[in-house]
Every structure is written in C-alpha cells, then in structure tokens.
Amino acid sequence: MTDKIKTAEGQPWADNNHSQTAGNRGPVLLQDYQLLEKLAHFNRERIPERVVHAKGAGAKGFFKLTHDMSKYTKADLFTGQPGKETPMIIRFSQVAGESGYPDTERDVRGFALKFYTNDGNYDIVGNNTPVFFVNDPLKFPDFIHSQKREPDTHLRSQDMQWDFWAHSPESVHQVTYLMGDRGNPASYREMNGYGSHTYKWVNAKGEAYWVKYHFISEQGVKNMSNETAAKTASKDTDFLLHDLYDAIANNDFPKWRVMVQIIPYEEGLNYKKDLFDVTKVVNHSDYPLQEVGEFTLNENPTNYFDDVEEAAFSPANLVPGIEASPDKLLQGRLFAYKDAERYRLGANYEQLPINRPKNGRPKNYERDGFMAQDQDNAVNYEPNGENGPVEDPHANIKPFAVEGNADTYKTYDVDYYSDAGALYRVMTPEERDRLIDTIKGTLGSVKSHENKVLETRQFYNADHEYGQRVADALGLDMDEITK
C-alpha cells in the first residue's frame, strides 16, 4: 500500500500540487497553511556551509584492531584482542572552495574520522598532508581569508594566497606539499591521511607517550596532473565524490592501515625539532611507523545531509587514554571546531543522529536550547542528592607541568626551511619538474614582484637547487633572492 502524504505534524495532505485560491485564477489564500509551511521549510533547507572544508564526501565503515596498544594507551578502540571492531564515519573534503566548487582543484584535502567507541566519540581531524601552513591559531583566520575570495571582486585570487605565504615563511613546507603531486589526488581512495598534530597517549599505569597518526591507503597513492585535473573538472565538478560513492556502491571497499609514530614522553620533549610545531614532521628513521589496525569504508550515506552535512568533527572529541598536546594550533582548534558547529548546526548539534555516541544516551546537566531532544525529568543541577550522574575518574587526564611568564611568544623555532628542503630532495626528478611547473603557473601569475622574490627566497633557503629552479622559471635575478 502506498504511503499517504502527511504534514510534519502528522496531518493528512489532500493536494500537494495545487494551492488554495479564491476562484480558478486566484489570488492565493492566506489560510493555505500547508503552502505556507512548505515554503517556510524550503527557505530554511540550507544551513550555513562550513567556513573551511565546505565541499566534501563521506562514508561509513569500521575500524579493526590488529595490534593491542595497551602498552601505550588505555583508549578502548586501540586496546584488546586483535579483530575488535569499532564503527566509524569519515569525511574527505577540500580546504578552500565552497560546496559547489570543483573537487579536483589543487588544494589540501581534509581527512576527518569519527570513531564510535565504548568510551564515546573519538575524532581525528587531519589532512592528506602531515603538516600545515601555520602553527599559531591567531594566524588561522587570516590564512583562510587568503584562500577565499577577494573582498572587492569576489574572485578567487592567486595574489592573496601567495601574498600570505610569502610573508609567512613557516608555510613553505606545506606549500611544497600543495604545489607537488599531492595537491591533486586522483581520488579520495588513493591518498594517505594524517592526524598532523602530536597527541598524547596515556596507558592504564599513567605512563605517557607522544603519538602521530598516519593513515596509509591500501589502494596506493595516485595523483592527477594539472592537465588531467582541469579536464576532469570541466566534465564533472564532483568527480572525487562520484568516485568514492561508486566504488562503495560496487562493493570495492577502500581500506587504510592505521599507523602511528610513538615517541617516549621525555624524548619527545627534547627531540631535535619541536614536536609540537605542526609545520614539521617527525622523521621515520627516528621513530618508525607501527601498525595499530585497519579501517574499511563499506557503506555510503543513506542521506547525504543527515550523514555528512550534519556530521560534526572536532579534535576536542577525545576519549580516556588520548589527550591533547601543547601544540598551539591544536589548542586553538579544541575551541574553534565545536564553536563552529554550534553556529552552523545549533546548540544541540551533538543530539543529531550522526553525532550521537553509540555507547548509550549521554548523561549530564546540559539542558534546553534550540532543538533539544529526548529530555526527561531528571535532576538538572549538580551537586545533588537526587541520584544524578557522577564524575568518572577513568577520564582523568595525566597531570603535566606548566611554567613560564604569560606573554606573547614567537611560535617555536625559526628553522622554517629544513623540512621543506628534505621534502624536495626526496622527490623524484619527475616530481620536481612538476612541482616547478605548478609554481611557475601559480606564483608566476601574481602581480607583486616582491612576493615572487620573498617566496622564491623561501624555496632557496629550503634547498638551493629548489630556489634556483623557481627563480629561473619566473625569470628572477638570483642576486635579489640571495641578498
């Protein structure tokens, strides 16, 4: 039997094609509340898109533990018998463009995971690169402004982003990644992901370790050339979204190995680089990758809006056994992501089905607000003598020492260049050729001669050959670069 149309209040709807009018020609009657409700709802069907990572694709799946990590952490999903599974969702995205922007444009790709653990939701919100452009949260809004549209013309601008990068030398490592092959992944399935920041793992004995996450694609890493990306965008602005959806629909389930670098606590504090500077990497030769498990994406969204657009990720969604590090950019993100979701989705966004934890209904003393759901008559204050929920010492963080004068400090050390140079030198000759060609086509198009010189000087400081080749490609005088 075919279902009958009903209003949101459950009332039967007689005619969904014709408005109530005064006579055959109208006008329309104000009493036609079903028309008014339909139009009013339609006017509100779009929520504010994400300020960053607006366009993306998502899928559901599961994480399978392959190695018990209880030596390093008490986190539920990473401990226990190999084979243990934890449900999860993932969202891949572009950093800069709007939700309708072609997804094959050169950009950093977001790589956000939400694990529905027995201790609540755990999110890792990273990218397809292990580093980032800035390392102080105060610079983050300015960086994003530089990637968006000009305030006067409302056009995307190479001048804006290169102007920011040229005056922010800490960005040169990430710029080298972005202008290299990884700036154009062939598909979401064929790119690695990274947690980027350093996090703290704490085991059941209270022993702490530093950890960095790597998600290694079992499909291999493949990228598009500039020409292929442009051709693809002209045919399908949603190519990466289509590719992921179609693969899962055809039971070609993509997989990633979950790997970590584990750094002993004191060693990490005295590492040769600042472990908490997100513009730098920890060398694999110093701390090799260790496998934790594998995740598989085997289910497409049932409804994109419900499952992907309303999904809210935050690096502040931590579980016992996993804690934040002093990384300054991470510290800023702990606030910014949840605040962005409260603006975008409302005060009770965590009550939406896709964001609800799977370990039972949350018990706390938060109440009311827009779209509050499933509230009961339980006591709504604490302390109380009414058998309200109590604290769980299992969630205590490991104490850490804090010292120093309150002030504004330069962020980390000023060696902006060593890691970028190392990245350039591990590229094949063909990768270097493509990198220089991409920089020539983007930096070469900017109006400011000063910015070309400043940026090329960064490349030269990273690696002399790197800078020389960029200078030659842009027709710059090396005397200007090296002075």
C-alpha positions in Angstrom: 0.0 0.0 0.0 1.4 3.4 -1.0 2.1 5.8 1.9 -0.1 8.9 2.2 1.4 12.4 2.4 1.3 13.9 5.8 2.5 17.2 7.3 5.3 17.3 9.8 2.5 17.4 12.4 1.1 14.1 11.1 -2.0 15.7 9.4 -3.2 14.3 6.0 -2.4 16.3 3.0 -5.0 16.3 0.3 -3.3 18.1 -2.6 0.5 18.7 -2.9 0.3 20.2 -6.4 -2.3 23.0 -6.2 -2.6 25.9 -3.8 -5.9 27.1 -2.3 -7.1 30.1 -4.3 -10.1 32.4 -4.4 -11.6 31.1 -7.7 -9.8 29.5 -10.6 -7.4 32.4 -11.1 -6.7 33.3 -7.5 -5.3 35.1 -5.6 -3.8 32.5 -3.2 -5.5 32.3 0.2 -3.5 33.0 3.4 -5.4 30.2 5.1 -3.5 27.6 3.0 -1.1 26.8 5.8 0.3 23.8 4.1 1.6 26.0 1.3 3.0 28.4 3.8 4.7 25.6 5.8 6.1 24.1 2.6 7.6 27.5 1.5 8.8 28.3 5.0 10.6 25.0 5.4 12.1 25.3 1.9 13.5 28.7 2.8 15.4 27.1 5.7 16.6 23.9 4.0 20.2 25.3 3.7 22.3 25.6 6.8 25.4 27.7 6.7 28.1 25.8 4.9 31.4 25.1 6.6 33.7 28.2 6.6 36.5 25.8 5.8 36.2 22.3 4.2 32.8 23.2 2.8 32.8 20.6 0.0 33.3 17.0 0.8 32.2 13.4 0.6 31.6 10.9 3.4 31.2 7.2 4.1 30.6 4.8 7.0 32.7 1.9 7.9 34.6 0.2 10.7 38.0 0.2 12.3 39.5 -3.2 13.1 42.3 -3.5 15.7 45.2 -5.6 14.5 47.7 -4.8 17.4 46.9 -4.3 21.0 48.3 -1.0 22.0 47.6 -1.2 25.8 51.3 -0.8 26.4 50.9 2.8 25.3 47.3 3.8 25.8 44.1 2.8 27.6 41.9 4.0 24.8 39.2 1.5 24.2 39.3 1.3 20.4 43.1 0.7 20.4 43.2 -2.0 23.2 42.0 -5.6 23.4 42.1 -8.6 21.2 43.1 -8.2 17.6 40.0 -8.3 15.4 38.0 -6.0 17.7 35.8 -3.6 15.6 34.7 -0.1 16.2 32.1 1.6 13.9 33.2 4.9 12.3 32.4 7.6 9.7 34.8 9.6 7.6 34.6 12.9 5.7 37.0 13.9 3.0 37.0 17.5 1.8 38.6 20.5 0.2 40.0 23.3 2.4 39.4 26.4 0.4 36.5 26.1 -2.1 32.7 26.5 -1.5 30.4 23.5 -1.5 29.8 23.8 -5.3 33.5 24.2 -6.2 35.1 21.6 -8.4 36.7 19.0 -6.1 39.7 18.4 -8.4 41.1 21.9 -8.0 44.6 21.9 -6.4 44.0 22.0 -2.6 44.8 20.3 0.6 42.2 17.6 1.4 40.6 17.2 4.7 40.7 13.7 6.3 38.3 13.6 9.3 37.4 10.4 11.2 34.8 9.8 13.9 35.1 6.5 15.9 32.0 5.5 17.9 33.9 3.9 20.8 32.7 2.3 24.1 34.0 5.5 25.8 32.2 7.9 23.5 33.1 9.6 20.2 36.8 9.9 19.3 37.6 12.2 16.3 40.8 12.7 14.4 40.5 15.7 12.2 43.5 15.9 9.8 44.5 16.3 6.2 46.2 14.4 3.4 49.5 16.1 4.4 51.4 15.6 7.6 51.9 19.3 8.2 50.0 22.6 8.0 50.6 26.2 6.8 50.6 28.0 10.2 51.5 26.9 13.7 49.7 29.6 15.8 45.9 29.7 16.0 45.9 33.5 15.8 47.0 33.3 12.2 44.5 30.7 11.1 41.6 33.1 10.2 43.9 35.2 8.2 45.3 32.2 6.4 41.7 31.1 5.5 40.8 34.6 4.3 43.7 34.5 1.9 42.4 31.2 0.4 38.9 32.5 -0.1 37.6 35.3 -2.4 38.7 38.9 -2.7 36.6 41.4 -0.8 36.3 43.7 -3.8 35.9 41.5 -6.9 34.7 38.4 -5.0 37.0 36.3 -7.2 39.5 33.6 -6.1 43.0 35.1 -6.2 46.4 33.7 -6.6 47.7 37.1 -5.4 46.0 36.8 -2.0 47.3 33.3 -1.1 50.8 33.9 -2.3 50.9 37.2 -0.5 50.1 35.4 2.7 52.6 32.6 2.1 55.3 35.0 1.0 55.0 36.8 4.3 54.6 33.6 6.4 57.8 31.6 5.9 56.6 28.8 8.3 54.2 27.8 5.4 56.9 26.8 2.9 56.9 23.1 3.9 53.1 22.8 3.4 53.3 24.9 0.2 55.8 22.4 -1.2 53.4 19.6 -0.5 50.5 21.5 -2.0 52.3 22.5 -5.2 53.7 19.0 -5.5 51.8 15.9 -6.7 49.8 15.5 -3.5 47.9 18.7 -4.2 45.8 16.8 -6.8 44.9 13.3 -5.6 43.4 11.0 -8.2 40.7 10.0 -5.8 39.9 10.1 -2.1 40.6 6.4 -2.1 44.1 6.8 -3.3 45.6 9.3 -0.8 47.1 8.9 2.6 45.8 10.8 5.7 47.5 12.2 8.7 46.5 13.4 12.2 49.1 16.2 11.6 49.3 17.3 15.2 51.1 15.5 18.0 48.8 13.9 20.6 49.4 12.3 23.9 48.6 8.6 24.7 48.4 7.5 28.3 48.2 3.9 29.4 46.4 2.3 32.4 49.5 2.8 34.6 49.5 6.5 33.9 52.6 6.4 31.6 52.5 8.9 28.8 53.8 8.8 25.2 53.6 11.2 22.3 51.9 9.9 19.1 51.4 11.0 15.5 48.8 9.3 13.2 49.3 8.1 9.7 46.5 6.5 7.5 48.1 4.6 4.7 45.9 3.9 1.7 45.9 0.2 0.7 44.8 1.3 -2.8 48.2 3.1 -3.2 48.8 6.8 -3.6 47.9 8.2 -7.0 47.7 11.8 -8.2 46.4 13.8 -11.2 48.5 16.0 -13.4 47.4 19.6 -13.7 46.1 18.9 -17.2 44.1 15.8 -16.1 42.6 17.7 -13.1 41.5 20.6 -15.3 39.9 18.3 -17.9 38.2 16.3 -15.2 36.8 19.5 -13.6 35.3 20.5 -16.9 33.4 17.2 -17.2 32.5 16.6 -13.6 32.8 19.1 -10.7 32.0 16.3 -8.3 34.5 13.7 -9.6 36.1 12.7 -6.3 32.7 12.4 -4.6 31.4 10.2 -7.5 34.5 8.1 -7.4 34.1 7.3 -3.7 30.4 6.7 -3.9 30.6 4.5 -6.9 33.4 2.4 -5.5 31.5 1.6 -2.4 28.2 1.0 -4.3 30.1 -1.6 -6.4 31.5 -3.3 -3.3 35.0 -2.1 -3.9 35.5 -1.1 -0.3 38.6 1.2 0.2 40.9 0.5 3.2 43.6 2.3 5.1 46.1 1.0 7.5 46.2 3.0 10.8 49.8 3.6 11.7 51.4 5.6 14.5 54.8 7.0 15.4 55.2 6.6 19.2 57.7 8.8 20.9 58.7 8.3 24.6 57.5 11.3 26.7 60.8 12.8 27.8 62.5 12.0 24.4 59.7 13.9 22.7 60.2 17.0 24.9 63.9 17.0 23.9 63.6 16.0 20.2 65.8 17.8 17.7 62.7 19.6 16.3 59.9 21.0 18.4 57.5 18.1 18.5 54.5 20.4 18.8 55.2 22.5 15.7 52.7 21.3 13.1 54.8 22.7 10.3 57.4 20.0 10.9 57.5 16.2 10.7 59.0 13.6 13.0 61.5 11.6 10.9 60.5 8.0 10.3 64.1 7.0 10.8 63.9 8.2 14.3 60.5 6.8 15.2 59.3 4.2 12.6 55.6 3.6 11.8 53.9 1.0 13.9 50.6 -0.6 12.8 47.6 -0.3 15.1 44.8 -1.5 12.8 42.9 -1.0 9.6 39.7 0.8 8.6 37.3 -0.1 5.8 34.6 2.1 4.2 31.7 -0.2 3.3 28.6 2.0 3.4 27.5 5.0 1.5 25.4 7.7 3.2 21.7 6.9 3.4 21.0 10.6 3.2 23.9 13.0 2.4 22.5 15.8 4.5 21.9 13.7 7.6 25.0 11.6 7.4 27.7 14.0 6.0 26.5 17.6 6.0 25.3 17.4 9.6 28.3 15.4 10.8 30.4 17.4 13.2 34.1 16.6 13.8 36.3 18.2 16.4 39.8 17.4 17.7 38.4 18.2 21.1 36.4 14.9 21.0 39.0 12.9 23.0 38.5 9.7 25.0 40.3 8.4 28.1 43.8 7.4 27.1 44.1 10.1 24.4 44.9 13.7 25.3 45.9 17.0 23.7 49.4 18.1 23.4 50.8 21.7 23.9 50.7 22.2 20.1 49.5 25.8 19.9 47.4 25.4 16.7 45.8 22.3 18.2 44.9 24.2 21.4 43.1 26.8 19.3 41.3 24.1 17.3 40.0 22.5 20.5 37.7 25.5 20.9 37.2 26.6 17.3 35.7 23.4 15.8 32.9 22.9 18.4 32.1 26.6 18.3 31.8 26.5 14.5 29.4 23.6 14.8 27.2 25.4 17.4 26.9 28.3 14.9 26.4 26.1 11.8 24.1 23.4 13.3 22.8 24.8 16.6 23.5 24.4 20.3 22.4 20.8 20.4 24.1 19.5 17.3 25.6 16.6 19.2 22.0 15.3 19.6 21.7 14.8 15.8 21.8 11.0 15.0 25.1 11.1 13.1 26.8 12.8 16.0 25.3 10.7 18.9 27.7 8.4 20.7 26.9 4.7 20.4 27.7 3.8 24.0 24.3 4.9 25.4 22.5 8.1 26.0 24.7 10.8 27.4 24.1 11.7 31.0 25.0 15.3 32.0 23.4 18.5 33.2 23.1 20.4 30.0 19.5 21.3 29.2 17.3 23.0 26.7 18.3 25.3 23.8 17.3 25.1 20.2 16.1 21.7 19.0 16.8 19.9 22.4 15.5 16.3 22.1 14.6 13.4 24.4 14.9 15.3 27.6 13.5 13.7 30.8 12.6 15.0 34.2 15.9 14.1 35.8 17.7 16.5 38.1 19.4 19.3 36.1 21.9 20.6 38.6 24.9 19.3 40.4 25.9 18.6 43.2 22.6 17.0 44.2 21.1 14.3 46.4 18.8 13.0 43.7 21.0 10.2 42.3 22.2 12.3 39.3 25.1 11.2 37.2 28.6 11.5 38.8 32.1 12.0 37.7 34.2 9.2 36.2 37.8 9.1 37.4 38.6 6.9 34.4 38.5 10.1 32.3 41.1 12.0 34.4 43.9 13.5 32.3 47.6 12.9 33.2 48.9 15.9 35.1 51.6 17.9 33.3 53.9 20.7 34.4 53.3 24.3 33.2 55.7 27.1 33.7 56.8 30.4 32.3 55.7 34.0 32.1 52.4 34.9 30.5 53.3 36.8 27.3 53.0 36.6 23.5 55.9 34.5 22.1 57.2 33.7 18.7 55.9 30.3 17.8 58.6 27.7 18.1 62.0 28.0 16.4 62.7 29.9 13.2 64.1 27.0 11.2 61.2 27.1 8.7 63.2 25.6 5.9 64.9 22.3 6.7 61.8 20.1 6.4 60.7 21.7 3.2 64.2 21.1 1.7 64.2 17.5 2.9 60.8 17.0 1.2 62.1 18.5 -2.1 65.1 16.2 -2.0 63.1 13.0 -1.6 61.1 13.8 -4.7 61.9 12.1 -7.9 63.3 14.2 -10.8 59.9 14.0 -12.5 58.1 15.1 -9.3 60.5 18.1 -9.0 59.7 19.0 -12.6 56.0 19.0 -12.0 56.5 21.0 -8.7 58.4 23.7 -10.5 55.9 23.8 -13.4 53.0 24.2 -10.9 54.7 27.0 -9.0 55.5 28.7 -12.3 51.9 28.7 -13.3 50.6 29.9 -9.9 53.2 32.1 -8.3 54.2 33.3 -11.8 50.8 34.8 -12.3 50.8 37.1 -9.3 51.2 40.8 -9.7 53.6 41.5 -6.9 57.3 41.2 -7.8 58.1 41.5 -4.1 56.0 38.4 -3.3 57.7 36.4 -6.0 61.1 37.3 -4.6 60.1 36.6 -1.0 58.6 33.2 -1.8 61.4 32.2 -4.0 63.8 33.1 -1.3 62.0 30.7 1.0 62.4 27.9 -1.6 66.1 28.8 -1.9 66.6 28.7 1.9 64.9 25.3 1.8 67.2 24.0 -0.9 69.4 26.0 -3.2 68.5 24.0 -6.3 64.8 24.4 -5.5 65.1 28.1 -5.3 67.3 28.4 -8.3 64.9 26.5 -10.5 61.9 28.6 -9.3 63.9 31.8 -10.0 64.8 30.6 -13.5 61.2 29.6 -14.2 59.9 33.0 -13.1 62.8 35.0 -14.7 64.0 36.4 -11.3 67.5 37.7 -10.7 69.3 35.5 -8.1 71.1 38.5 -6.7 67.7 39.6 -5.4 66.9 36.2 -4.0 70.2 35.7 -2.1 70.7 39.2 -0.7 
